[in-house]
Amino acid sequence: MQEKPQRKPTQQRSRERLERILDVAEGLIEEKGSEHVKMSEIADLAEISIGSLYQYFPDKRAIIRSLAEAYATESRECVRLALEAVRNQKELVAAFSELVDLYYRIVLEKPVMRDISSALRADKELMSIELSESRACGAMLAAAIMRVRPRADAKRIGALAFLIWQLGEETMRLAIAHKRSEGALLVDVYKRMSLRAIEEG
């Protein structure tokens, strides 16, 4: 069943209310996990009526989708900026390594991303957001690899880059579920493994 489109705010006050709703929802998800958050709690903390909340978001899934898409937009722009200037192997290695390290730091600093990711994976419809993001970022990685190695098999590189990106998501989930030292080791192993795969094509 297709979700009802969320109401698009057109006035400053309405946009501020939308931001407040998302800020409150994000805080509650970080504190309790998405499965334990109720729409009524969000409305109360955002200081709006439950009816007003439903005007913006028909259900909790729509809120999670909005938060996930906001993170995805930020992530995609970061990846674009890091990879679009890559022209040789040294730059590719540096850019990919820095992106992995940056993403790990962000996930550690914003544990709510883990909870949103878990919520996406628990819902088949929402899981498409993560897969779409892996495809988009993987395509940017593939384009960077092809600039460095223009004679490589583009189809194979595309599949490799998508797989590397999706494995990165899994690695981050594993890393933050373990002690900091073990998590850092997992991320480092993933990074080295991915760079070796990129070099071998």
C-alpha positions in Angstrom: 0.0 0.0 0.0 1.4 3.4 -1.0 2.0 5.9 1.7 0.1 9.1 1.7 2.5 11.9 0.7 3.6 14.0 3.6 2.3 17.6 3.7 4.8 20.0 2.2 5.4 23.1 4.4 5.1 26.4 2.6 5.5 28.9 5.3 8.4 29.6 7.7 6.4 28.6 10.7 5.3 25.4 9.1 8.9 24.6 8.1 10.0 25.2 11.7 7.3 22.9 13.0 8.5 20.2 10.6 12.1 20.6 11.8 10.9 20.4 15.4 9.0 17.2 14.8 12.0 15.6 13.1 14.4 16.8 15.9 12.1 15.4 18.6 11.6 12.1 16.7 15.3 11.7 16.2 16.0 12.3 19.9 13.3 9.7 20.9 14.6 7.1 18.5 18.1 7.6 19.8 16.9 7.3 23.4 14.4 4.4 23.0 14.8 2.8 19.6 12.3 3.3 16.9 10.1 0.4 17.8 9.3 1.9 21.2 8.5 5.5 20.0 4.9 6.4 19.8 3.4 9.1 17.6 1.7 10.6 20.7 5.1 11.1 22.4 6.4 12.9 19.4 3.4 15.2 19.3 3.6 15.9 23.0 7.3 16.8 23.0 7.0 18.8 19.8 4.2 20.7 21.5 1.6 20.1 18.7 -1.6 18.2 18.5 -1.6 14.6 17.3 -3.9 15.8 14.5 -1.3 18.3 13.4 1.4 15.7 13.5 -0.6 13.4 11.2 -0.9 16.3 8.7 2.8 16.1 8.3 3.4 12.4 8.7 0.7 9.8 8.3 2.6 7.3 10.5 6.0 6.6 12.2 7.3 4.9 9.0 7.0 8.2 7.2 9.0 10.0 9.9 11.8 7.3 9.7 11.8 7.6 6.0 12.2 11.4 6.2 15.1 11.1 8.6 16.8 8.4 6.6 16.4 10.4 3.4 17.9 13.5 5.0 21.0 11.5 6.2 21.2 9.9 2.7 21.2 13.3 1.0 24.0 14.5 3.3 26.0 11.3 2.8 25.6 11.4 -1.0 26.9 15.0 -1.2 29.9 14.1 1.0 30.7 11.2 -1.3 30.3 13.2 -4.4 32.7 15.9 -3.2 35.3 13.3 -2.1 35.3 11.3 -5.3 34.6 13.7 -8.2 38.2 15.0 -8.1 39.8 11.6 -8.2 42.1 11.2 -11.2 44.8 8.6 -10.1 45.2 5.6 -7.9 46.8 7.6 -5.1 43.9 10.0 -5.0 41.4 7.1 -5.1 43.0 5.3 -2.2 43.1 8.5 -0.1 39.5 9.5 -0.9 38.0 6.1 -0.2 40.0 5.7 3.0 39.0 9.2 4.2 35.3 8.5 3.4 35.3 5.2 5.4 37.0 6.9 8.4 34.6 9.8 8.2 31.6 7.6 8.1 32.8 5.6 11.1 33.3 8.8 13.1 29.9 10.1 12.2 28.2 6.8 13.2 30.1 6.8 16.5 29.1 10.5 17.2 25.5 10.0 16.1 24.3 6.6 17.3 20.8 7.5 16.2 22.0 6.6 12.7 22.3 3.0 13.9 18.7 3.0 15.1 17.4 4.5 11.9 19.4 1.9 9.9 17.9 -0.9 12.1 14.4 0.5 11.5 15.0 0.5 7.7 16.2 -3.1 7.7 13.1 -4.2 9.8 10.8 -2.9 7.0 11.1 -4.3 3.5 9.6 -1.1 1.9 12.0 1.2 3.8 15.0 -1.0 3.2 14.9 0.2 -0.4 16.3 3.6 0.8 19.5 2.0 2.0 19.9 -0.1 -1.2 19.2 3.0 -3.3 21.9 4.9 -1.4 24.4 2.1 -1.8 23.7 2.0 -5.5 24.1 5.8 -5.9 27.3 6.0 -3.9 28.5 2.8 -5.5 28.0 4.4 -8.9 30.1 7.4 -7.8 32.8 5.0 -6.6 32.7 3.1 -9.9 33.0 6.3 -11.9 36.1 7.2 -9.9 37.6 3.8 -10.5 36.9 4.0 -14.2 38.7 7.3 -14.4 41.7 5.7 -12.8 41.4 2.5 -14.8 39.6 3.3 -18.0 40.2 -0.1 -19.6 38.5 -2.0 -16.8 35.3 -3.8 -17.3 32.7 -1.2 -16.5 29.9 -3.7 -15.6 32.2 -5.6 -13.3 33.4 -2.4 -11.6 29.9 -1.3 -11.1 28.9 -4.5 -9.4 32.1 -4.4 -7.3 31.5 -0.8 -6.2 27.9 -1.5 -5.2 29.0 -4.5 -3.2 31.8 -2.6 -1.5 29.4 0.2 -0.5 26.7 -2.2 0.8 29.3 -4.2 2.8 30.4 -0.9 4.2 27.0 -0.4 5.7 27.1 -3.9 7.2 30.6 -3.2 8.6 29.5 0.0 10.4 26.6 -1.9 12.0 29.0 -4.6 13.2 31.6 -2.1 14.3 29.4 0.0 16.6 27.9 -3.2 18.1 31.4 -4.1 19.5 33.9 -2.5 21.8 35.6 0.6 20.3 38.9 -1.2 19.7 37.3 -4.2 18.0 35.1 -1.9 16.0 38.0 0.1 14.7 39.8 -3.1 13.7 36.7 -4.3 11.7 36.6 -1.0 9.9 40.3 -1.1 9.1 40.0 -4.6 7.8 37.0 -3.7 5.6 38.9 -0.7 4.2 42.0 -2.7 3.4 39.9 -5.5 1.9 38.0 -3.1 -0.2 41.0 -1.2 -1.5 42.6 -4.6 -2.5 39.4 -5.5 -4.4 39.4 -2.1 -6.1 43.0 -2.5 -7.2 42.4 -6.0 -8.5 39.1 -5.1 -10.1 
